[in-house]
Amino acid sequence: MKGYTSDNIRNVALVGHGGCGKTTFLEAALLATGVISRIGKVEDGNTVSDYDKMEIEKGYSISTSIVPVEHNKVKINFIDTPGSFDFAGEVNSGMRAVEAAVIVVDAASGIQVGTEKAWKSCKDHNMPTFVLLNKADHENANIDGVIADLQAKFGSAIVPFTDPLSDDLKETLSEAIAENDEELMEKFFSGEAFTDEEFNRGLALGIASGSIVPLYTCSALKGTGVKEFLDAMLKYAPVPTAHPDYEGVNEDGEAITRKCDVNAPASAFVFKTIADPFVGKISLLKVVSGKLTVGMELLNTRADKTEKMGTMFFLRGKTQGEVAPVVAGDIVAASKLQYTQTGDTLCDKANYIQYPKVAFAPAMLFMAVESKAKGEEDKISAGLNKLMEEDPSFTVTRNAETHQTLIGAQSDIQIGIITAKLKDKFGVSVDLADQKIAYRETIKGSSDVQGKHKKQTGGSGQYGDVHIRFSPSQENFEFSEELFGGSVPKNYVPAVEKGLRECMEKGPLAGFTVTNIKAVLYDGSYHAVDSSEMAFKVAASLAFKKGIVEAKPVLLEPVMHVEITVPDEYMGDVMGDMNKRRGKILGMEPQPGGGQKLLAEAPQAEMTKYAIVLRSMTQARGSFVMNFERYEEVPAHLAEKIIAEAKKDEE
């Protein structure tokens, strides 16, 4: 693939509901431009874009892929994004590399949830947008009806385009064009006609601002309308250099900007990483400024390390093509970058800039991964870390209290794909288990107990004797001593405290961590020969177990603060469901784009599978974020079950 200048490049993301035909459109575009001789089909697993083994098995896109289409001496870098909501992180990554987005809509199905999400994503990224009505030849297609629905849902900015533009269409567009330029606005209100140059300038400004959203129709499978849409991309999609100056920070964290200009100092942003167990790591870069050449040394601003641009190539699906110097505005793949991760900035050492990282939605569902075979924990950890390089939209954490390794993701489907990739790419099989709740134990009352450890084993024995008062505390653990008369020598006091602290790791009720305890060592006795630090540690542990049981022990559960964003029509169902989960509604906040944000608190134990339930309740239109708020006492009837279950697990 030859090198292209910045003004002969377009970068365009394809977004939309799963099954709307994004991947098939790319097949049609490659066929129309002579790259392939026959159109591939998703169901046959032979498309250029969906080349991953898992994508072929599942029959839908899982990862973002790049498919450059060369048309009339211009290269359009199409970024094919997954339509499934489970992989929204891939859409966010892809949006960082483009200057325009195309929302593909199924003409037979009309507006779907993914259409709404794609529109919101375009607005969130302030992205010039096009609509492509695909499957126009389908027997159930209702072109006029779908266009009317789109305009009713998203506004009159959506305008059906023809090529060439008819006089009626030009008249329809005139007001929207005038809104983007004061000079044109004056001319419009004075009734003067725009010159072709003025009209085209205003049209470009209108598309760039989002006040005009051109709509085209096609049938990807039959190839009708495909070349016309490629022509439209060349004509109306913004060139990379038209992008507003890219915002970043310098070494001191101060805001600076960089133009997309081949003559500016080199800088690039890593918007995606592909983890291949055979080839190694492949980094996909958007060249923001300057140009990249093989052998060039750039600074990784996050790692503060120098990276040498060794092997660089263009990707088309999985096919690699040779690369000339890569100029500002283009997209390139680089392998064997040692320190680089998704979201990193590479820049000229003498001209520091760091661009913002890719924004990913917080995980909504956590599940534990457990090794099927003993001794494979290290392989699981290494595999998950490699997959996180490829897909930073999921997280892996180790819960020290429950001893579980947790994958946090958008859904059970995304977690299933992650574990399937673990097996496929790294040869490690795992089981998925529900997330355990990190309950705590504490006391509501007070106690005064003795802990005495006395053991004679022939020769020197063991002797430690302590009297300790236990009571509730606002602190996690509070320890003090009120000894007198040398009843317990001072050098044994730290051993008593250590013995108590160790006991707090496993409470007497159900083996959960103990918290909010005050312990006062006020008396005891010792033996001049048989006493030791170990003996007093044991005595303290005996006092602890006895003292906690006598001080009205209770179970505590984590309570979460939850913010749920849903369309208005689902509010009743969501609120009713939250009440069933022992939740407490704190309030509601209307959202700028419509819908409500519901603020609530609920026990974590009731929320572990909430992502799945909310998706079902709202047809995937709802989302939520959840953070730990505090611990509260578990109701007695539930505490009994939890304690019984914990004791059964120990058996």
DOLUMMI-205122 format. One record per residue (C-alpha): x, y, z; chain; residue number from 1. Coordinates in Angstrom, 3 decimals, decimal comma, m for minus. Example, Ala and Ser with C-alpha at 12.3 -4.5 7.8 and 13.67 -1.06 7.14 Angstrom:
<bafis>
xx/yy/zz/fimi/pakol
12,300/m4,500/7,800/A/1
13,670/m1,060/7,140/A/2
</bafis>
This chain:
<bafis>
xx/yy/zz/fimi/pakol
0,000/0,000/0,000/A/1
1,523/3,304/m1,058/A/2
2,003/6,223/1,279/A/3
m0,628/8,974/1,260/A/4
m0,429/12,657/2,091/A/5
m2,606/14,005/4,919/A/6
m5,168/15,551/2,567/A/7
m5,647/12,212/0,778/A/8
m6,604/10,337/3,958/A/9
m9,975/9,950/5,662/A/10
m10,433/8,186/9,000/A/11
m13,969/6,921/9,562/A/12
m15,483/4,726/12,304/A/13
m18,369/2,398/11,486/A/14
m20,751/2,163/14,452/A/15
m24,250/0,800/14,997/A/16
m26,341/m2,068/16,305/A/17
m25,014/m5,607/15,921/A/18
m26,107/m7,185/12,645/A/19
m26,761/m3,895/10,839/A/20
m24,143/m4,752/8,213/A/21
m20,974/m2,790/9,081/A/22
m18,648/m5,690/8,277/A/23
m20,600/m6,585/5,124/A/24
m20,413/m2,983/3,917/A/25
m16,613/m3,158/4,149/A/26
m16,631/m6,369/2,116/A/27
m18,707/m4,580/m0,533/A/28
m16,318/m1,595/m0,472/A/29
m13,283/m3,861/m0,945/A/30
m15,060/m5,668/m3,772/A/31
m16,015/m2,373/m5,425/A/32
m12,387/m1,153/m5,272/A/33
m10,920/m4,403/m6,594/A/34
m9,181/m5,631/m3,425/A/35
m11,218/m8,846/m3,245/A/36
m12,902/m10,821/m6,032/A/37
m15,950/m12,028/m4,090/A/38
m17,820/m10,690/m1,098/A/39
m17,259/m12,498/2,201/A/40
m20,115/m13,222/4,591/A/41
m20,108/m12,962/8,385/A/42
m22,021/m16,236/8,707/A/43
m19,415/m17,984/6,529/A/44
m16,536/m16,626/8,617/A/45
m14,615/m15,366/5,586/A/46
m14,748/m11,563/5,904/A/47
m11,642/m9,363/5,911/A/48
m12,701/m7,480/9,030/A/49
m13,845/m10,338/11,306/A/50
m10,738/m12,506/11,002/A/51
m10,290/m13,536/14,636/A/52
m11,068/m17,196/15,324/A/53
m13,536/m16,266/18,054/A/54
m15,308/m13,724/15,838/A/55
m15,713/m16,417/13,184/A/56
m17,122/m18,850/15,784/A/57
m19,505/m16,293/17,318/A/58
m20,584/m14,701/14,055/A/59
m20,127/m11,103/15,223/A/60
m17,362/m8,539/15,735/A/61
m15,578/m8,625/19,085/A/62
m12,618/m6,334/18,413/A/63
m12,097/m3,134/16,495/A/64
m10,307/m3,728/13,200/A/65
m8,855/m1,452/10,529/A/66
m9,829/m1,847/6,884/A/67
m8,268/0,753/4,559/A/68
m10,193/1,244/1,312/A/69
m8,333/2,982/m1,537/A/70
m10,767/4,887/m3,740/A/71
m9,978/7,502/m6,384/A/72
m6,425/8,048/m5,058/A/73
m7,682/8,572/m1,487/A/74
m7,275/6,121/1,402/A/75
m10,251/5,763/3,725/A/76
m9,155/4,101/6,969/A/77
m12,412/2,472/8,023/A/78
m12,484/1,341/11,651/A/79
m14,999/m1,479/12,059/A/80
m16,291/m1,466/15,645/A/81
m18,341/m4,181/17,395/A/82
m22,097/m3,636/17,507/A/83
m22,514/m5,627/20,726/A/84
m22,862/m3,418/23,828/A/85
m20,512/m5,792/25,660/A/86
m17,582/m4,335/23,737/A/87
m18,330/m0,611/24,006/A/88
m14,703/m0,076/25,041/A/89
m13,668/m1,009/21,503/A/90
m15,930/1,748/20,146/A/91
m14,314/4,294/22,495/A/92
m10,861/3,217/21,306/A/93
m11,834/3,453/17,648/A/94
m13,418/6,885/18,065/A/95
m10,070/8,276/19,245/A/96
m8,489/7,547/15,851/A/97
m11,053/9,065/13,468/A/98
m12,397/12,403/12,253/A/99
m15,881/11,109/11,331/A/100
m18,300/8,307/12,187/A/101
m20,909/6,468/10,149/A/102
m23,936/5,096/11,993/A/103
m25,047/2,068/9,983/A/104
m28,779/1,370/10,329/A/105
m30,660/m1,743/9,205/A/106
m33,398/m0,437/6,882/A/107
m35,600/m3,419/7,758/A/108
m35,195/m3,155/11,558/A/109
m35,040/0,628/11,877/A/110
m33,822/2,292/15,074/A/111
m32,408/m0,245/17,513/A/112
m30,729/0,090/20,898/A/113
m27,303/0,057/19,235/A/114
m28,416/2,909/16,958/A/115
m29,235/5,010/20,024/A/116
m25,942/4,122/21,683/A/117
m23,999/4,910/18,505/A/118
m25,694/8,316/18,254/A/119
m24,859/9,081/21,890/A/120
m21,255/7,998/21,353/A/121
m20,949/10,334/18,346/A/122
m22,339/13,205/20,412/A/123
m20,104/12,395/23,406/A/124
m17,046/12,477/21,113/A/125
m18,320/15,585/19,267/A/126
m17,886/13,592/16,072/A/127
m18,998/14,637/12,565/A/128
m21,595/11,989/11,741/A/129
m23,126/10,262/8,715/A/130
m25,986/7,765/8,578/A/131
m25,909/4,819/6,182/A/132
m29,215/2,977/5,714/A/133
m28,118/m0,536/4,758/A/134
m30,234/m3,448/3,423/A/135
m32,327/m1,031/1,370/A/136
m33,357/m3,953/m0,864/A/137
m34,761/m6,033/2,022/A/138
m38,414/m7,017/1,589/A/139
m39,261/m5,415/4,945/A/140
m37,287/m2,226/4,330/A/141
m39,247/0,980/4,795/A/142
m36,806/3,696/3,791/A/143
m39,117/6,687/4,201/A/144
m40,464/5,367/7,503/A/145
m36,996/4,789/8,967/A/146
m35,800/8,236/7,863/A/147
m38,854/9,824/9,517/A/148
m38,167/7,825/12,705/A/149
m34,494/8,872/12,712/A/150
m35,423/12,545/12,299/A/151
m38,079/12,282/15,023/A/152
m35,645/10,573/17,405/A/153
m32,407/12,456/16,699/A/154
m33,539/15,699/15,071/A/155
m33,854/17,400/11,706/A/156
m30,052/17,573/11,354/A/157
m30,375/14,183/9,603/A/158
m30,867/14,950/5,928/A/159
m31,127/12,421/3,049/A/160
m28,398/13,259/0,522/A/161
m28,295/12,588/m3,210/A/162
m25,384/12,852/m5,596/A/163
m25,347/15,317/m7,172/A/164
m27,243/17,494/m4,709/A/165
m30,618/18,523/m6,120/A/166
m31,763/22,146/m6,082/A/167
m34,496/21,240/m3,558/A/168
m31,903/19,654/m1,263/A/169
m29,622/22,671/m1,559/A/170
m32,532/24,887/m0,566/A/171
m33,307/22,602/2,397/A/172
m29,658/22,766/3,520/A/173
m29,199/26,511/3,068/A/174
m30,391/27,561/6,534/A/175
m28,334/24,887/8,301/A/176
m25,310/25,931/6,240/A/177
m25,830/29,611/7,083/A/178
m25,890/28,860/10,834/A/179
m22,192/27,973/10,777/A/180
m20,848/31,176/9,240/A/181
m21,779/34,805/10,046/A/182
m21,068/35,977/6,498/A/183
m23,326/33,250/5,059/A/184
m25,997/33,993/7,654/A/185
m26,173/37,630/6,505/A/186
m26,373/36,537/2,902/A/187
m29,102/33,990/3,683/A/188
m31,328/36,515/5,454/A/189
m30,849/39,047/2,690/A/190
m32,163/36,453/0,233/A/191
m28,953/36,198/m1,800/A/192
m27,981/32,829/m3,282/A/193
m24,735/31,173/m2,180/A/194
m21,983/30,618/m4,692/A/195
m20,874/26,984/m5,127/A/196
m17,724/27,739/m3,155/A/197
m19,707/29,310/m0,296/A/198
m22,206/26,464/m0,296/A/199
m19,480/23,795/m0,149/A/200
m17,601/25,683/2,578/A/201
m20,775/26,026/4,650/A/202
m21,679/22,387/4,065/A/203
m18,260/21,240/5,307/A/204
m18,650/23,445/8,402/A/205
m22,183/22,124/9,009/A/206
m21,081/18,481/8,830/A/207
m18,062/19,200/11,036/A/208
m20,252/20,914/13,667/A/209
m22,925/18,188/13,606/A/210
m25,675/20,554/12,495/A/211
m25,886/18,537/9,254/A/212
m25,891/14,717/9,314/A/213
m25,950/13,381/5,729/A/214
m27,941/10,170/5,213/A/215
m27,302/7,701/2,395/A/216
m28,818/4,347/1,462/A/217
m27,174/1,202/0,144/A/218
m27,452/m2,559/m0,128/A/219
m24,051/m3,901/0,862/A/220
m24,783/m7,481/m0,209/A/221
m25,845/m6,384/m3,693/A/222
m23,235/m3,637/m3,885/A/223
m25,741/m0,906/m4,771/A/224
m25,002/2,545/m3,364/A/225
m21,562/1,482/m2,064/A/226
m19,369/3,435/m4,511/A/227
m21,649/6,442/m4,136/A/228
m21,116/6,336/m0,372/A/229
m17,343/6,085/m0,823/A/230
m17,555/9,139/m3,076/A/231
m19,464/10,938/m0,303/A/232
m16,725/10,080/2,224/A/233
m14,127/11,624/m0,071/A/234
m16,257/14,698/m0,595/A/235
m17,707/15,327/2,871/A/236
m15,744/13,452/5,569/A/237
m13,272/15,885/7,180/A/238
m9,600/15,515/6,280/A/239
m7,357/14,776/9,303/A/240
m5,799/18,250/9,182/A/241
m9,276/19,805/9,657/A/242
m9,484/18,278/13,141/A/243
m9,394/20,904/15,910/A/244
m5,982/21,177/17,560/A/245
m5,328/18,105/19,712/A/246
m5,260/18,873/23,421/A/247
m2,590/17,456/25,704/A/248
m0,230/18,374/28,532/A/249
3,488/19,129/28,745/A/250
6,019/17,720/31,236/A/251
4,632/19,983/33,970/A/252
1,044/18,935/33,361/A/253
0,168/22,261/31,740/A/254
m2,353/22,298/28,881/A/255
m0,882/22,540/25,378/A/256
m2,164/21,756/21,882/A/257
m0,717/20,227/18,715/A/258
m1,924/20,673/15,130/A/259
m2,376/17,714/12,827/A/260
0,419/18,852/10,553/A/261
3,137/16,849/8,816/A/262
5,631/19,676/9,482/A/263
4,982/19,696/13,258/A/264
7,106/17,632/15,692/A/265
6,242/13,922/15,597/A/266
3,598/12,602/17,981/A/267
1,275/9,599/17,948/A/268
m1,444/8,113/20,130/A/269
m1,847/4,359/20,755/A/270
m5,570/3,692/20,491/A/271
m5,505/m0,117/20,488/A/272
m3,231/m3,066/21,203/A/273
m3,476/m6,535/19,682/A/274
m1,992/m9,330/21,800/A/275
m0,838/m12,205/19,612/A/276
0,887/m15,132/21,370/A/277
2,904/m15,852/18,189/A/278
3,634/m12,445/16,655/A/279
3,749/m10,614/19,971/A/280
2,234/m7,243/20,752/A/281
0,967/m5,031/17,914/A/282
0,269/m1,370/18,709/A/283
m2,167/0,595/16,542/A/284
m1,184/4,255/16,346/A/285
m2,910/7,383/15,123/A/286
m0,170/9,730/13,912/A/287
m1,300/13,096/15,234/A/288
1,570/15,251/13,988/A/289
4,812/15,043/12,048/A/290
5,680/11,734/10,445/A/291
6,959/8,361/11,626/A/292
9,801/6,482/9,963/A/293
11,379/3,095/10,650/A/294
14,240/3,410/13,125/A/295
12,932/6,655/14,626/A/296
13,226/7,029/18,419/A/297
10,248/8,462/20,295/A/298
9,541/9,103/23,961/A/299
6,758/7,135/25,659/A/300
5,472/9,863/27,972/A/301
3,724/7,531/30,435/A/302
6,623/5,106/30,869/A/303
9,252/7,863/30,425/A/304
11,155/5,446/28,179/A/305
12,463/5,665/24,633/A/306
10,829/3,433/22,029/A/307
12,465/2,652/18,700/A/308
10,060/2,392/15,769/A/309
11,250/m0,939/14,396/A/310
8,703/m2,827/12,316/A/311
5,805/m0,679/11,044/A/312
3,078/m1,798/8,652/A/313
m0,433/m1,027/7,459/A/314
m3,161/m3,452/8,494/A/315
m6,199/m4,491/6,480/A/316
m7,964/m6,939/8,776/A/317
m5,170/m9,402/9,519/A/318
m3,228/m8,675/6,310/A/319
m0,055/m6,634/6,715/A/320
1,173/m4,208/4,068/A/321
4,485/m2,430/3,619/A/322
4,702/1,103/4,867/A/323
6,396/4,249/3,620/A/324
6,945/7,133/6,088/A/325
3,586/7,589/7,846/A/326
2,328/11,155/7,865/A/327
0,141/13,132/10,248/A/328
m3,452/11,916/10,161/A/329
m2,688/8,339/9,109/A/330
m3,044/5,103/11,072/A/331
m0,250/2,540/11,307/A/332
0,599/m0,655/13,194/A/333
3,898/m1,153/15,014/A/334
5,229/m4,329/16,579/A/335
7,737/m4,965/19,342/A/336
7,285/m1,686/21,192/A/337
8,698/m2,659/24,558/A/338
6,941/m0,358/27,022/A/339
3,908/0,864/25,086/A/340
0,295/0,207/26,095/A/341
m3,133/1,329/24,890/A/342
m3,637/5,002/25,712/A/343
0,068/5,910/25,581/A/344
1,537/8,877/23,753/A/345
4,753/8,623/21,715/A/346
6,374/11,928/20,848/A/347
9,515/13,686/19,731/A/348
11,863/13,844/22,732/A/349
12,466/17,564/22,332/A/350
8,748/18,385/21,920/A/351
6,901/16,702/24,785/A/352
3,144/16,236/24,654/A/353
0,892/13,695/26,350/A/354
m2,613/13,132/24,988/A/355
m5,553/11,990/27,193/A/356
m6,015/8,257/27,601/A/357
m8,965/6,340/26,130/A/358
m12,008/6,635/28,407/A/359
m13,531/3,275/29,359/A/360
m16,790/2,733/31,218/A/361
m16,315/1,284/34,727/A/362
m16,923/m2,456/35,088/A/363
m20,524/m3,373/35,948/A/364
m20,112/m7,110/36,594/A/365
m17,451/m8,982/38,565/A/366
m16,901/m12,725/38,458/A/367
m14,194/m14,913/39,984/A/368
m11,860/m17,020/37,858/A/369
m10,668/m20,319/39,276/A/370
m8,063/m22,591/37,748/A/371
m9,329/m25,947/36,498/A/372
m5,870/m27,475/36,940/A/373
m3,623/m27,053/39,970/A/374
m0,539/m24,906/39,608/A/375
m1,783/m22,808/36,682/A/376
m2,441/m19,630/38,677/A/377
0,680/m17,916/37,274/A/378
m0,325/m18,792/33,701/A/379
m3,827/m17,396/34,318/A/380
m2,379/m14,176/35,715/A/381
0,063/m13,775/32,811/A/382
m2,664/m14,507/30,243/A/383
m5,111/m12,033/31,781/A/384
m2,423/m9,330/31,875/A/385
m1,713/m9,895/28,157/A/386
m5,435/m9,716/27,365/A/387
m5,757/m6,500/29,392/A/388
m3,089/m4,967/27,148/A/389
m5,376/m5,812/24,228/A/390
m8,595/m4,768/25,957/A/391
m8,143/m2,297/28,842/A/392
m11,939/m2,054/29,201/A/393
m11,873/m4,969/31,674/A/394
m10,061/m5,171/34,986/A/395
m8,459/m7,908/37,071/A/396
m8,218/m7,567/40,848/A/397
m7,282/m9,842/43,698/A/398
m9,577/m9,566/46,732/A/399
m7,346/m10,157/49,747/A/400
m10,312/m10,864/52,038/A/401
m12,167/m13,409/49,876/A/402
m8,984/m14,695/48,147/A/403
m10,681/m14,486/44,757/A/404
m9,250/m13,238/41,471/A/405
m12,014/m11,116/39,954/A/406
m12,595/m10,091/36,356/A/407
m14,577/m6,864/36,092/A/408
m16,308/m6,215/32,754/A/409
m19,481/m4,865/31,156/A/410
m21,347/m8,173/31,069/A/411
m21,243/m11,938/31,428/A/412
m20,778/m12,160/27,646/A/413
m17,601/m10,066/27,748/A/414
m16,266/m12,147/30,666/A/415
m17,079/m15,316/28,710/A/416
m15,103/m14,025/25,718/A/417
m12,143/m13,174/27,981/A/418
m12,025/m16,665/29,487/A/419
m12,467/m18,245/26,046/A/420
m9,490/m16,209/24,795/A/421
m7,485/m17,386/27,810/A/422
m7,966/m20,952/26,644/A/423
m7,590/m20,238/22,934/A/424
m4,528/m17,978/23,062/A/425
m2,753/m19,079/26,226/A/426
m3,928/m22,659/26,749/A/427
m5,392/m22,076/30,222/A/428
m8,865/m23,357/31,186/A/429
m10,721/m21,646/34,018/A/430
m14,055/m21,923/35,793/A/431
m16,170/m18,875/36,575/A/432
m17,677/m18,452/40,039/A/433
m19,873/m15,854/41,699/A/434
m18,183/m13,030/43,526/A/435
m17,973/m13,647/47,274/A/436
m18,945/m10,825/49,581/A/437
m16,306/m9,523/51,982/A/438
m18,439/m9,472/55,119/A/439
m16,976/m8,173/58,370/A/440
m17,538/m8,989/62,025/A/441
m17,736/m6,551/64,908/A/442
m19,282/m6,202/68,376/A/443
m22,173/m4,144/69,690/A/444
m21,547/m4,735/73,388/A/445
m18,657/m4,974/75,839/A/446
m16,908/m7,839/77,593/A/447
m14,259/m8,394/80,232/A/448
m12,403/m11,682/79,828/A/449
m9,337/m13,601/80,849/A/450
m7,107/m15,454/78,430/A/451
m4,749/m17,875/80,102/A/452
m2,256/m20,124/78,348/A/453
m0,493/m22,614/80,615/A/454
1,334/m25,622/79,322/A/455
3,867/m27,881/81,049/A/456
5,840/m30,120/78,729/A/457
8,757/m31,183/80,927/A/458
11,556/m28,675/81,187/A/459
10,494/m25,090/80,607/A/460
6,746/m24,680/80,020/A/461
4,572/m21,938/78,548/A/462
2,717/m19,376/80,596/A/463
0,821/m16,263/79,653/A/464
m2,156/m14,696/81,393/A/465
m4,067/m11,563/80,297/A/466
m7,223/m9,744/81,337/A/467
m8,700/m7,683/78,491/A/468
m11,767/m5,471/78,131/A/469
m13,350/m5,383/74,655/A/470
m15,724/m2,682/73,436/A/471
m16,810/m1,069/70,113/A/472
m14,562/1,563/68,506/A/473
m14,796/4,057/65,660/A/474
m11,319/2,966/64,570/A/475
m10,533/m0,320/62,866/A/476
m8,522/m1,501/65,887/A/477
m7,691/0,388/69,040/A/478
m5,298/m1,083/71,620/A/479
m4,126/0,296/74,936/A/480
m2,887/m0,969/78,283/A/481
m3,722/0,046/81,857/A/482
m1,334/m2,273/83,680/A/483
m0,092/m1,658/87,193/A/484
2,332/m3,287/89,559/A/485
4,133/m5,259/86,863/A/486
1,316/m7,808/86,477/A/487
2,422/m8,206/82,843/A/488
5,975/m7,076/82,044/A/489
6,102/m4,257/79,470/A/490
8,191/m6,322/77,068/A/491
5,239/m8,740/76,593/A/492
2,675/m6,037/75,750/A/493
3,592/m5,868/72,010/A/494
3,119/m9,647/71,828/A/495
m0,385/m9,256/73,254/A/496
m1,238/m6,594/70,652/A/497
0,226/m8,729/67,863/A/498
m1,804/m11,733/69,008/A/499
m5,003/m9,667/68,915/A/500
m4,238/m8,196/65,469/A/501
m3,635/m11,642/64,002/A/502
m6,954/m12,861/65,421/A/503
m8,810/m10,002/63,725/A/504
m8,135/m11,608/60,344/A/505
m10,623/m14,367/61,156/A/506
m13,550/m13,675/63,445/A/507
m15,316/m16,252/65,630/A/508
m18,771/m15,815/64,019/A/509
m18,083/m16,931/60,458/A/510
m14,368/m16,429/59,870/A/511
m14,657/m12,916/58,388/A/512
m12,327/m10,012/59,170/A/513
m13,091/m8,309/62,488/A/514
m13,277/m4,522/62,599/A/515
m14,063/m1,560/64,929/A/516
m12,748/m3,152/68,117/A/517
m11,196/m1,541/71,179/A/518
m9,077/m3,758/73,436/A/519
m7,677/m2,656/76,799/A/520
m5,110/m4,895/78,510/A/521
m5,495/m4,076/82,212/A/522
m4,242/m7,075/84,185/A/523
m2,632/m10,479/83,983/A/524
0,175/m12,539/85,410/A/525
3,423/m14,068/84,271/A/526
5,953/m16,744/85,202/A/527
9,580/m15,790/85,616/A/528
10,752/m18,898/83,699/A/529
7,841/m20,146/81,527/A/530
6,536/m16,838/80,136/A/531
7,466/m15,823/76,606/A/532
6,214/m13,617/73,800/A/533
4,629/m16,657/72,147/A/534
2,817/m17,615/75,327/A/535
1,320/m14,120/75,655/A/536
0,328/m14,118/71,951/A/537
m1,582/m17,356/72,537/A/538
m3,158/m15,962/75,715/A/539
m4,290/m12,870/73,799/A/540
m5,871/m15,021/71,092/A/541
m7,781/m17,030/73,706/A/542
m9,030/m13,786/75,255/A/543
m10,038/m12,467/71,824/A/544
m12,129/m15,477/70,847/A/545
m13,867/m15,513/74,201/A/546
m14,258/m11,714/74,452/A/547
m15,769/m11,199/70,991/A/548
m18,351/m13,941/71,528/A/549
m19,397/m12,371/74,850/A/550
m19,662/m8,823/73,421/A/551
m22,722/m9,314/71,178/A/552
m20,959/m10,026/67,881/A/553
m22,721/m9,057/64,662/A/554
m22,122/m9,459/60,945/A/555
m21,528/m6,391/58,764/A/556
m22,059/m6,173/55,003/A/557
m20,706/m3,705/52,433/A/558
m23,297/m1,177/51,285/A/559
m22,774/0,363/47,853/A/560
m23,623/3,769/46,444/A/561
m25,297/3,169/43,069/A/562
m25,997/5,625/40,234/A/563
m28,313/4,140/37,591/A/564
m28,956/5,988/34,322/A/565
m32,111/4,873/32,507/A/566
m34,697/6,230/30,047/A/567
m37,829/7,581/31,734/A/568
m40,032/4,683/30,665/A/569
m38,042/2,197/32,773/A/570
m37,907/4,216/35,995/A/571
m40,842/2,423/37,645/A/572
m39,426/m1,043/36,996/A/573
m35,929/m0,049/38,142/A/574
m37,165/1,576/41,349/A/575
m39,405/m1,392/42,160/A/576
m36,531/m3,789/41,596/A/577
m34,208/m1,698/43,774/A/578
m36,682/m1,929/46,668/A/579
m36,662/m5,731/46,349/A/580
m32,886/m5,616/46,743/A/581
m33,099/m3,970/50,168/A/582
m32,094/m0,779/48,359/A/583
m32,817/2,760/49,439/A/584
m33,664/5,440/46,831/A/585
m31,803/8,679/47,593/A/586
m33,036/10,814/44,724/A/587
m33,273/11,380/40,977/A/588
m31,490/13,714/38,590/A/589
m32,862/14,501/35,087/A/590
m30,202/13,947/32,400/A/591
m29,383/16,527/29,684/A/592
m30,055/14,130/26,798/A/593
m33,222/12,703/28,379/A/594
m33,712/9,979/30,968/A/595
m32,973/9,989/34,673/A/596
m30,075/9,209/36,968/A/597
m31,360/7,279/39,971/A/598
m29,248/7,609/43,127/A/599
m29,527/4,718/45,555/A/600
m27,790/2,613/48,181/A/601
m27,981/m1,156/48,298/A/602
m26,113/m4,060/49,921/A/603
m23,386/m5,461/47,663/A/604
m24,759/m8,967/48,175/A/605
m27,930/m7,923/46,336/A/606
m26,041/m6,305/43,437/A/607
m23,537/m8,906/42,215/A/608
m25,568/m9,799/39,088/A/609
m27,259/m6,425/38,694/A/610
m25,603/m5,765/35,314/A/611
m27,460/m8,736/33,826/A/612
m30,783/m7,793/35,446/A/613
m30,609/m4,106/34,450/A/614
m29,781/m5,038/30,879/A/615
m32,835/m7,287/30,737/A/616
m35,116/m4,725/32,421/A/617
m34,137/m1,849/30,131/A/618
m33,395/m3,710/26,870/A/619
m29,721/m2,747/27,368/A/620
m30,561/0,979/27,547/A/621
m29,656/1,312/31,235/A/622
m26,216/1,635/32,802/A/623
m24,878/2,078/36,295/A/624
m21,798/2,773/38,364/A/625
m21,338/1,413/41,844/A/626
m18,856/2,283/44,582/A/627
m18,339/1,157/48,168/A/628
m20,034/3,452/50,681/A/629
m19,835/1,868/54,162/A/630
m20,476/m1,250/56,213/A/631
m23,851/m1,872/57,897/A/632
m25,207/m4,614/60,143/A/633
m26,752/m7,554/58,304/A/634
m30,390/m8,265/59,289/A/635
m30,482/m11,140/61,801/A/636
m32,396/m13,621/59,608/A/637
m29,901/m13,177/56,767/A/638
m26,889/m13,238/59,094/A/639
m27,882/m16,701/60,316/A/640
m27,857/m18,049/56,758/A/641
m24,513/m16,411/55,928/A/642
m22,878/m17,774/59,095/A/643
m24,275/m21,267/58,473/A/644
m23,023/m21,185/54,868/A/645
m19,561/m19,999/55,932/A/646
m19,252/m22,771/58,522/A/647
m20,385/m25,347/55,952/A/648
m17,664/m24,153/53,541/A/649
m15,044/m24,630/56,247/A/650
m16,005/m28,252/56,812/A/651
</bafis>
